[in-house]
Amino acid sequence: MLLDTIVTGNIITMDSARPRAKRMGIWNGQIVGFDDDLVGLSARDQEAFTDGSIIPGFIDGHTHLATTGMKLQGLDVSSERSVEAVLRCIAEAVTGIEPGEWVEVWGYDQRNIGRHLTPAEIDEAATQTPVVIRHVSSHACVLNTKAIDLLPGADLRAKVTEDGGLVFEKMQDLVRDLVEPYRLSKIEKAVEAAARLSLSEGVTTSIDAGVGTGLTSHSEIDVRGYFNLQQRDALGIRVQLMPCMDYLHPLKTHADDYATAALDLGLQQGFGGDQLWFGPAKMWFDGGMMARSSAFNEPYEGTDFKGELAEDKDVLQNRLIEAHLSGWDVAAHAIGDYAIDCAIEAFEEAQRLAPDKSRRHRIEHGALIREDHIPRLAKLSMSIGTQPCFVTFSGDDFRDIMGPARSQMLYRGRSLINAGVRLIGSTDRPLPGAPLVAMKALMDRKSATGQVVGEGENVTVVEALSAFTVNGAWAARREDRIGTLAAGKYADWTVLSEDLLEAVPETVGDAEVLATYVNGVRRY
């Protein structure tokens, strides 16, 4: 048998049956064996990596490819550190555009510049142009007066004006209706750019958390853009798509078939192939901590504001239960402990009404998981889609707004693993971070200034790597095909400058991605 490639190096398989290897054989995009399995076999090509390590390709368990690409290709102010600098960027963008054309700003974070911009300030930079400044978290945006004037309804315009041009959560739909839907060609370019970024960070599979509608969708047919890229072999990575819960609706079916939360034609999670397929239904129970819209039981430090749910509690819980009854895994965005209370209650009721141990329900983010939540999550066999990079890039801010006691419960690691709750590692792009940075944060729990967030929640390097490989594959329901390097699985691997199993947090964070392969083909 003539193989396509024999790869030589320090191979970390994450497969307990064969944790390490020195040679790996590839044929037709799949792994055929290791070391002694390859005796007597030759290959058309040889790939030798003498330093570092070869690991399974990272699986980014919660990301937003299209929005990441919009930020990469649009007016990105994430690196600016003053009000004046952001306003200069807007003024430069306005030059030469057609009257009435919108200026869209990406990567905005009020914490970087000390406060929110005001409509009056933006007006000075864009006197005749409507401007929407999108928060990097996707949970808010800021409008200038020209944009506010285009909103429907005098009461709404008055409220947004009173709120300083700020629009939060689902109310942003009214803004998006003015500037979107985007052309598919624009969405495709954005997704392709984000996929290239992912490959450069060692990611071979991404789970895109919310398509079709919602905070991070840009067209009700955006899935077609992903499909078009796949057909042109331009996607480059594997993608599981989470349809937004708002996109699901009742279908006319036989009385024995429950489909009150469904996609047209009865399409269900799992539909697709191994390059592009549907995953859980995504919903939002609350907003984001960066935008100060997550829902807690106690107020943000120094305020009397506790945040709020995305919608009425009963509406949210009933929607989750209907999705469970209709056959979906559910990925429920819940950041604050009150939102997590509401989500867990709904999952418990769903399993009471229709017990199903095969479900792989998830809570996305799970920022403030209390001690009493943990056994309930474990009993439900829940997993947590965690974003450890928040500890690095937002840890100092989150400590300030949560206070000393609550900050030690943020983005848990060790206590969840000890209870049997899976951690699904992710970046939540377009927010800052990458898998290796996230792994470091899981291990050392340090903020940008070196403050510890979540004392005692540290995990080992193997557990951190599992979050971005083995657990991600399980979450994607593809554990038999990706997540470890083993015979019969897809040849998705990443080459790093360091031996991860010998690494300390500092060297994990500083490791470089040297190459990324999908189906045995070098994509980076």
C-alpha positions in Angstrom: 0.0 0.0 0.0 1.3 3.4 -1.0 0.3 6.1 1.6 -0.1 9.7 0.8 2.1 11.0 3.6 4.2 9.7 6.5 4.6 12.3 9.3 7.5 12.1 11.6 7.8 14.0 14.9 6.9 14.2 18.6 3.2 13.1 18.2 0.8 13.7 21.1 -2.3 11.8 20.1 -4.6 12.5 23.1 -5.7 8.8 22.6 -5.3 6.8 25.8 -4.6 3.6 23.8 -1.5 5.2 22.3 -0.6 8.5 24.0 2.6 9.1 22.0 4.0 8.2 18.7 6.9 9.1 16.4 5.5 8.3 13.0 1.9 8.7 11.6 0.6 7.4 8.2 -1.9 9.3 6.2 -4.0 8.0 3.3 -7.0 9.7 1.6 -7.4 12.3 4.4 -7.4 9.8 7.2 -4.9 8.3 9.7 -4.1 4.7 8.9 -1.7 4.0 11.8 1.4 4.8 13.8 5.0 3.5 14.3 5.0 -0.3 14.0 1.7 -0.2 12.0 3.7 1.4 9.2 6.5 -1.2 8.9 6.9 -2.1 5.2 4.7 0.9 4.0 6.0 3.8 2.0 4.5 7.2 1.0 4.5 9.7 -1.8 5.5 12.4 0.7 7.4 12.7 3.9 6.7 15.4 6.5 9.3 15.7 9.3 9.0 18.0 12.3 12.1 17.7 14.5 11.1 20.2 17.2 8.0 20.9 19.3 5.0 18.6 19.0 2.2 17.4 16.8 -1.2 17.5 18.4 -4.8 17.0 17.3 -6.1 20.1 15.6 -7.8 22.5 18.0 -11.6 22.6 18.1 -12.9 26.1 18.9 -16.1 25.2 20.7 -17.8 28.6 20.5 -16.9 31.2 17.9 -18.6 33.6 15.4 -16.8 33.3 12.1 -18.8 35.9 10.1 -18.6 38.6 12.7 -14.9 37.9 13.2 -14.4 38.3 9.5 -16.4 41.6 9.5 -14.1 42.9 12.1 -11.0 41.7 10.3 -12.1 43.4 7.0 -14.0 46.4 8.3 -13.2 49.5 10.4 -11.7 47.9 13.5 -11.0 50.1 16.5 -10.1 47.4 19.0 -6.5 48.6 19.2 -7.4 52.2 19.9 -7.0 53.5 23.5 -8.6 56.9 23.6 -11.9 58.6 22.7 -10.0 60.9 20.3 -8.4 58.0 18.5 -11.7 56.3 17.8 -13.3 59.5 16.6 -10.4 60.1 14.2 -10.9 56.6 12.8 -14.6 57.4 12.2 -13.8 60.8 10.6 -11.4 59.2 8.2 -13.9 56.5 7.3 -16.5 59.1 6.4 -14.3 60.8 3.9 -15.4 60.0 0.3 -18.5 57.9 1.1 -21.9 58.5 -0.5 -24.5 60.6 1.4 -26.7 58.3 3.5 -24.3 55.4 3.4 -23.7 53.9 6.8 -20.4 53.7 8.6 -20.0 50.5 10.6 -17.4 50.3 13.3 -16.2 47.0 14.7 -14.2 46.0 17.8 -15.5 48.8 20.0 -15.0 48.3 23.8 -15.7 51.2 26.1 -13.3 49.9 28.7 -10.4 50.5 26.2 -11.1 54.2 26.1 -12.4 54.8 29.6 -16.1 55.4 28.8 -18.8 55.1 26.1 -18.8 57.5 23.2 -21.7 59.9 23.0 -23.9 60.6 20.0 -22.8 64.3 20.0 -19.1 63.3 19.8 -19.8 60.9 17.0 -21.8 63.6 15.2 -18.7 65.9 15.1 -16.8 63.1 13.3 -19.7 62.2 11.0 -22.1 65.1 10.6 -24.2 63.8 7.7 -23.5 60.1 8.0 -25.4 57.4 10.1 -22.8 55.6 12.3 -23.3 52.3 14.2 -20.4 51.3 16.5 -20.7 47.6 17.3 -19.5 46.4 20.7 -16.9 43.7 20.4 -19.1 41.4 22.6 -22.0 41.9 20.1 -24.3 42.7 23.1 -24.5 46.4 22.4 -23.9 49.2 19.9 -23.7 53.0 20.0 -25.4 55.2 17.4 -25.0 58.8 16.4 -27.9 61.2 15.9 -28.2 60.5 12.2 -28.6 56.8 12.9 -31.0 57.3 15.8 -33.2 59.4 13.5 -33.6 56.4 11.2 -35.0 54.1 14.0 -38.7 53.3 13.8 -41.0 55.1 16.2 -40.7 58.3 18.2 -40.7 56.5 21.6 -37.8 54.3 20.6 -35.8 57.2 19.2 -36.4 59.1 22.5 -35.3 56.1 24.6 -32.1 55.6 22.6 -31.3 59.3 22.8 -32.0 59.3 26.6 -29.7 56.2 26.9 -26.8 58.1 25.2 -27.1 56.3 21.9 -26.7 52.9 23.4 -28.8 50.0 22.2 -28.6 46.6 23.9 -29.3 43.0 23.1 -32.3 42.1 21.0 -33.2 45.8 20.5 -30.2 45.8 18.2 -32.4 43.9 15.7 -34.0 47.3 14.8 -30.6 48.7 14.0 -29.5 45.6 12.0 -32.7 45.9 10.0 -31.4 49.3 8.7 -27.9 48.0 7.6 -28.5 44.3 7.0 -28.9 41.7 5.6 -25.5 41.7 3.9 -24.9 40.2 0.5 -23.8 36.6 0.7 -20.6 37.5 -1.1 -19.7 39.8 1.8 -20.5 37.1 4.4 -18.5 34.6 2.4 -15.4 36.8 2.3 -15.8 37.4 6.1 -16.1 33.7 6.9 -13.2 32.9 4.7 -11.0 35.5 6.4 -12.0 34.2 9.8 -11.3 30.7 8.8 -7.8 31.7 7.7 -7.2 33.3 11.1 -8.5 30.1 12.8 -6.0 28.0 10.8 -3.2 30.3 11.8 -4.1 29.6 15.5 -4.1 25.8 15.0 -7.9 25.4 14.7 -9.2 22.7 12.4 -12.9 22.7 13.6 -15.0 25.7 14.7 -18.4 25.6 16.3 -20.2 28.7 15.1 -22.6 29.8 17.8 -25.7 31.3 16.2 -26.6 31.5 12.5 -29.8 32.4 10.7 -30.8 35.3 12.9 -29.7 36.7 16.3 -26.8 38.8 17.6 -24.1 37.4 15.4 -26.0 36.5 12.2 -25.9 38.9 9.2 -28.5 37.3 6.9 -31.3 34.7 7.3 -29.6 32.7 4.6 -26.0 33.0 5.9 -25.7 29.2 6.0 -25.8 29.3 2.2 -22.6 31.3 2.4 -20.8 28.6 4.4 -22.1 26.0 2.0 -20.9 28.0 -1.0 -17.4 28.2 0.5 -17.4 24.4 1.2 -18.4 23.7 -2.4 -15.5 25.8 -3.6 -13.1 24.2 -1.1 -12.5 27.7 0.3 -13.8 27.1 3.8 -10.6 25.3 4.9 -11.8 24.1 8.3 -14.7 22.0 9.6 -17.6 24.0 10.9 -20.6 23.0 13.0 -23.4 25.5 12.8 -25.7 26.3 15.7 -29.0 27.7 14.3 -30.4 30.5 16.4 -33.4 29.4 18.5 -35.5 32.3 17.1 -35.1 30.7 13.6 -36.9 27.5 14.8 -40.7 27.4 14.3 -43.6 24.9 14.4 -44.1 22.6 11.5 -47.3 20.8 10.4 -46.6 17.2 11.3 -48.4 14.0 12.3 -49.7 14.1 15.8 -47.1 11.6 16.9 -44.2 13.7 15.7 -43.3 16.6 17.9 -41.9 19.6 16.0 -42.8 22.8 17.6 -39.2 24.1 17.3 -37.9 23.0 13.9 -36.1 24.0 10.8 -38.0 23.8 7.5 -38.1 20.4 5.9 -37.5 18.9 9.3 -33.8 19.5 9.2 -32.3 18.6 12.5 -28.9 18.8 14.3 -26.4 16.4 12.7 -27.7 17.2 9.2 -24.8 17.7 6.9 -21.4 16.0 6.5 -18.1 16.1 8.3 -17.1 19.4 6.8 -20.2 21.4 7.5 -23.2 20.3 9.7 -25.9 21.5 12.1 -25.3 21.4 15.8 -27.4 22.5 18.9 -29.9 25.3 18.8 -28.4 28.4 20.3 -30.3 30.8 22.6 -29.6 33.7 24.9 -30.7 33.9 28.5 -28.9 37.2 29.3 -26.4 39.6 27.9 -22.6 40.2 28.4 -20.5 41.3 31.3 -18.4 43.6 29.1 -21.6 45.5 28.1 -22.9 45.2 31.7 -26.0 43.3 30.6 -25.6 39.9 32.2 -28.2 38.9 34.8 -27.0 38.4 38.4 -28.8 37.8 41.7 -26.7 40.6 43.3 -25.9 44.0 41.8 -22.8 44.9 39.9 -20.3 46.3 42.4 -20.9 50.0 43.2 -24.4 50.0 41.6 -27.9 48.8 42.3 -28.2 47.2 38.8 -28.3 43.4 38.6 -28.6 43.2 34.8 -31.6 41.5 33.2 -32.7 38.5 31.2 -32.8 38.7 27.4 -36.5 38.1 27.5 -39.3 37.2 29.9 -38.2 34.2 32.1 -41.2 32.0 31.2 -40.7 32.7 27.5 -37.1 31.7 27.6 -37.6 28.6 29.6 -40.6 27.4 27.5 -38.5 27.9 24.3 -35.7 25.8 25.7 -38.2 23.0 26.7 -39.9 23.1 23.3 -36.5 22.7 21.6 -35.6 19.7 23.9 -39.0 18.1 23.1 -38.4 18.7 19.4 -35.2 16.7 19.5 -32.5 19.4 19.8 -29.5 19.7 22.0 -29.6 23.3 23.3 -26.7 25.6 23.8 -28.0 28.2 26.3 -26.0 31.5 26.7 -26.1 32.2 30.4 -23.4 34.3 32.0 -24.8 35.7 35.3 -25.8 33.4 38.1 -29.5 34.4 37.8 -29.4 33.5 34.1 -27.8 30.2 35.0 -30.5 29.6 37.6 -33.1 30.1 34.9 -31.3 27.9 32.4 -30.7 25.0 34.8 -34.4 25.1 35.9 -35.5 24.8 32.3 -33.1 21.9 31.5 -34.3 20.1 34.6 -37.9 20.5 33.6 -37.1 19.4 30.0 -35.5 16.2 31.2 -38.4 15.6 33.6 -40.9 15.9 30.8 -38.8 13.8 28.3 -35.9 12.1 29.9 -33.1 11.5 27.4 -29.6 10.7 28.6 -28.2 11.0 25.0 -28.7 14.8 25.0 -25.6 17.0 25.0 -27.1 20.2 26.3 -24.6 23.0 27.1 -24.4 26.3 28.9 -22.4 28.8 27.0 -20.0 30.9 29.1 -21.3 30.0 32.6 -19.3 32.9 34.0 -20.7 32.9 37.6 -21.4 29.3 38.5 -22.2 29.0 42.2 -21.3 25.9 44.3 -25.0 24.9 44.4 -25.1 24.9 40.6 -22.3 22.3 40.2 -24.1 19.1 41.3 -27.2 20.1 39.3 -25.1 20.5 36.2 -23.4 17.2 36.8 -26.7 15.4 37.3 -27.9 16.8 34.0 -24.7 15.7 32.3 -24.3 19.3 31.1 -21.1 20.7 29.6 -19.9 24.3 29.8 -18.7 26.2 26.7 -16.0 28.2 28.5 -13.9 31.1 27.3 -10.7 31.2 29.4 -9.3 34.2 27.5 -11.8 36.3 29.4 -9.7 35.7 32.5 -6.7 37.1 30.6 -8.2 40.0 28.8 -11.1 40.9 31.0 -10.2 39.4 34.4 -9.2 42.7 36.0 -12.4 44.4 34.9 -14.5 41.4 35.9 -12.9 41.4 39.4 -13.8 45.0 39.8 -17.5 44.7 38.8 -18.0 41.4 40.7 -16.1 42.1 43.9 -13.7 39.8 45.7 -16.1 37.0 46.7 -17.8 36.6 43.3 -14.7 37.0 41.3 -13.3 33.7 42.8 -16.2 31.9 41.1 -15.6 33.3 37.6 -15.1 30.9 34.7 -14.5 27.8 36.9 -12.2 25.0 35.8 -11.1 22.5 38.5 -14.4 22.3 40.5 -16.3 21.5 37.3 -13.9 18.9 36.1 -13.9 17.3 39.6 -17.7 17.0 39.4 -17.6 15.4 36.0 -18.8 18.5 34.1 -17.0 18.8 30.7 -15.2 22.0 29.8 -15.5 22.8 26.1 -12.7 25.2 25.3 -13.4 28.2 23.0 -12.4 31.7 22.0 -15.7 33.5 21.4 -14.1 35.3 18.5 -14.3 38.2 17.5 -13.2 38.8 21.2 -9.4 38.7 21.7 -7.7 35.4 22.3 -6.6 32.1 20.8 -6.6 28.4 21.9 -3.0 28.5 23.3 -3.7 31.7 25.2 -6.8 30.2 26.6 -5.0 27.0 27.7 -2.5 29.2 29.6 -5.4 30.9 31.3 -7.0 27.6 32.3 -3.7 26.6 33.9 -2.6 29.8 35.6 -5.9 31.8 36.1 -4.0 35.1 35.7 -5.4 38.4 34.4 -3.4 40.8 32.3 -2.0 42.4 35.5 -1.2 39.1 37.1 -4.2 39.0 39.4 -5.6 35.5 40.1 -9.2 35.0 39.0 -10.8 31.9 40.5 -8.3 30.8 43.1 -7.9 27.0 43.0 -9.6 26.6 39.7 -6.4 25.8 37.8 -6.3 22.7 35.5 -3.5 20.6 34.2 -2.0 21.0 30.7 -3.6 17.7 29.7 -7.0 18.9 30.9 -6.5 22.2 29.1 -5.6 20.5 25.9 -8.6 18.1 26.3 -10.9 21.1 26.5 -9.8 22.1 23.0 -9.6 18.7 21.4 -11.4 15.7 23.0 -14.2 17.6 24.7 -14.7 19.8 21.6 -15.1 16.7 19.4 -17.7 15.3 21.9 -19.6 18.6 21.9 -19.7 18.5 18.1 -20.9 14.9 18.2 -17.9 13.9 16.1 -15.7 12.2 18.7 -15.4 9.1 16.5 -13.8 11.2 13.7 -11.9 14.1 15.2 -10.4 15.3 18.6 -7.7 12.7 18.9 -5.1 11.3 16.5 -6.0 7.6 16.0 -6.3 5.1 13.1 -9.5 5.7 11.1 -9.9 9.3 12.2 -9.5 12.4 10.0 -5.9 13.6 9.6 -6.5 17.0 11.3 -3.4 18.0 13.2 -1.5 21.0 14.4 2.3 21.5 14.7 3.5 23.6 17.7 6.9 24.9 18.6 6.7 23.4 22.1 6.2 20.0 23.6 2.9 20.8 25.3 3.0 17.9 27.7 6.3 19.2 29.1 5.1 22.8 29.1 4.4 25.2 32.0 1.7 27.9 31.5 4.2 30.5 30.3 5.5 28.3 27.5 2.0 27.2 26.5 1.0 30.8 26.0 4.2 31.6 24.1 4.1 28.5 21.8 3.8 29.2 18.1 1.6 27.4 15.6 4.0 26.2 12.9 1.5 24.4 10.6 -2.1 23.3 10.5 -3.5 20.3 8.5 -7.1 19.4 7.7 -7.7 16.0 6.0 -4.0 15.6 5.7 -3.6 18.8 3.6 -1.6 21.7 4.9 -3.9 24.7 5.3 -1.5 26.9 7.2 
